[in-house]
């Protein structure tokens, strides 16, 4: 059941899939920030997110995430809850009534460190490639001005 709002111009509807995507992006960003992220975690996270729209139009969320070994798990979980709540309420203007975070496993930092470095290198290469055509265009424009 999507969230609906009527106003003078018509109706606005936000589907559960959109809410699920917003939750995923919020948690993904936080996990990357904490360096607790790889392709397997990404796939597992996407599958684990459950959205329930309650009778009062509030939203309940449940999800499963890994935590980094040696990290305060309770604090980590609270931060995930906060990120989700803040993002959903800001972006979709929905009231989040409940967020259940289940820590399914622990990952050792050294296991993810190499993968995370590879992800960062790939992202840097992508950015460099995206910047390249623009800088070439700017160089061409500068040459035209000089001629």
N, C-alpha and C positions, 0 to 999 in steps of 0.2 A: 504494500500500500504506500503510495508516494505521499509526501507532505504537500498540502495544497494551501494556497492563500488566494483569496479573491480581493480585488481592489477595483477602483473606478475604471481601470483600463481592461480588465479581464482577470484571468487566473494564472497563477504561477504555481508550477508543480516541480518538486524535486524528488527524483526517484531514489530508491534504496541503493541502486548501483552507483549513482553520483555520490551519495554519502559514503559508500564503501570506498570509492576511489579517493575521496578527500581524506578519509582515515588512513588509507594506505600511504598516500603522499606525505601526510604529516608524520607518520611513524617511520617511513623510509628515511625522511630527512633527519629525524632524530637518531636513528640507528647509524646512519652514515657519519653523523657528527660524532657519535660515540665510538666509531670504528667497530661496530658489531654488525657487519653486513657483507653478504656475498650472494651469488645467484641462488643457491639453495635456500638461504634465509628469505630472499625476495619471494621465491615461489611459495614457500611454506606460509609466509605472512599473508600473501594474497588469498590463499585458500582458507586461512584461519579466521578472517574478519567476518563477523556476523553482526548484522544491523537489525534491530527491532524497532518499529515505530509503534509507540504505545498509544492507548486510547486517548490520552490527553495531548497527543501530538508531540510529546517529548521523544527523545531517541535513547535507546539503550544499545550498548556496543559490547561485544566480547571479542577478544583476540588472543592469539598465542605468539609469544616472542621469546627469543633466546636472550640470555644476559651474559655479560662478560665475566669470566671467572675472576674473583678478587674484588669485584665491584659491589657496592651496597645494593642488593636486589630490591629492597623495599623502596629506596630513594629512586632508583632507576625506573621502577614501575609507576611510582607517583608522577615522575616527570613525563612518562608516556601518557598517562591520563590527562595531565595538564595540557600537553601539546595538542592532543586530540580535542579536548573540550574547547580550548581557546580557538583553534582553527575552525572547527565546525560552527561554533557560535558566531565567529566573525565572518566567515565566508558564506555560510548558508543560512545564518540567522535562525538556527534551530536550538531548542533547549535540550542539552544533553543531561539526562537524569542519572545515567549509570554507565560506568566503563569498567568491565571486568578484564583484567590483564592476567593472563596465566603464563608463568615462566616455565617453558617446556624443557629447556636444556641450558647448559652452560657451555660457552665457547671459550677456549683459551686464546688470549691475545696473540700469542705467537702463531697460532693456526691461521688467523685471519690477516696477520700483518703483511705477509707476502701478497696475498690476494688483494688486499686493500691498496698496496703500493701499485700493483698492476692496474687496478681500476683508476687510480689517480693519474697514472701515466697515460692511459687510454683517453681519459677526459682531457688532459693537457694537449695531447696530439690532436684531438678533435677540435679543440679551441684554436690551436695554431692553424689547422687547415681551414677553419672557418674565417680566420682573420686574414689569411693569405690572399684570397682574391680581392678583398677590399684594399689591402695595402698596395697590390699591383695596380688596381684601378687608380688609387691616389697618386702613385708614381707616374702613371701615364698622363693623368691630368696635370701634374706638375711639369712634366716634359712639354706638354702642349702649351702651357703658359710661358715657358722659357723660350719657345721657338718663335 
